[in-house]
Amino acid sequence: MFHSKPIEERIAEREAKRSTLKEGRHFEHGPAKFVFVFVIVFVVVGHLAGLLLMMALGMH
């Protein structure tokens, strides 16, 4: 614990080992893509449900 490298050096080594990002791939992390798509779909469905509810109640 007392003889370990500083956190900055460990982060730099870990980033140096990573491969370069590929063109056209925005989400290298699978769960991040899932959460992003879920949030977008949730917002769109929520807006459509609200619109249909407002139209059904006659509140233009």
KESE-367952 format. One line per 2 residues: their letters; for each residue x, y, z of C-alpha. Coordinates in steps of 0.02 Angstrom, whole numbers, plus 32768, in hexadecimal, padded with zeros to 4 digits. Layout:
BEGIN
a) X,Y,Z ~ ...
This chain:
BEGIN
mf) 8000,8000,8000 ~ 8089,807B,802E
hs) 80FA,804C,7F9C ~ 8079,804F,7F11
kp) 8082,80C7,7E7E ~ 801F,816A,7E85
ie) 7F72,8163,7E3C ~ 7FA4,81D4,7DAB
er) 802A,8159,7D72 ~ 7FB5,80C4,7D7E
ia) 7F31,811F,7D17 ~ 7FB3,8152,7C95
er) 7FF0,809D,7C85 ~ 7F3F,805B,7C73
ea) 7F15,80DC,7BEC ~ 7FB6,80B3,7B8F
kr) 7F81,7FFC,7B85 ~ 7ED6,8026,7B3A
st) 7EBF,8016,7A80 ~ 7E93,80AD,7A17
lk) 7DDC,80D6,79FC ~ 7D93,8099,795A
eg) 7D41,8112,78E1 ~ 7C83,810B,78EC
rh) 7C7B,80B4,7994 ~ 7C37,812C,7A16
fe) 7C11,80B0,7AA0 ~ 7CA2,803D,7AC9
hg) 7C47,800D,7B68 ~ 7BAE,7F9E,7B4D
pa) 7B49,7FD1,7BE7 ~ 7B61,8089,7BBC
kf) 7B12,806A,7B12 ~ 7A81,800D,7B64
vf) 7A61,809A,7BE0 ~ 7A6B,811E,7B57
vf) 79EF,80C3,7AE7 ~ 797B,80A1,7B7B
vi) 7977,8159,7BAD ~ 7955,8193,7AFA
vf) 78C7,8114,7AE4 ~ 787F,813F,7B8F
vv) 787A,81FA,7B65 ~ 782B,81DE,7ABA
vg) 77A6,8167,7AFE ~ 7782,81DE,7B8E
hl) 7769,8270,7B18 ~ 76F6,820A,7AA7
ag) 7690,81CD,7B3C ~ 767F,827F,7B7C
ll) 764A,82BD,7AD1 ~ 75C7,8235,7ABE
lm) 7585,8257,7B6E ~ 7577,8311,7B4D
ma) 751E,82EF,7AA8 ~ 74A6,8274,7AFB
lg) 7479,82F1,7B83 ~ 7460,837C,7B03
mh) 74EA,83ED,7B46 ~ 7539,842D,7AA6
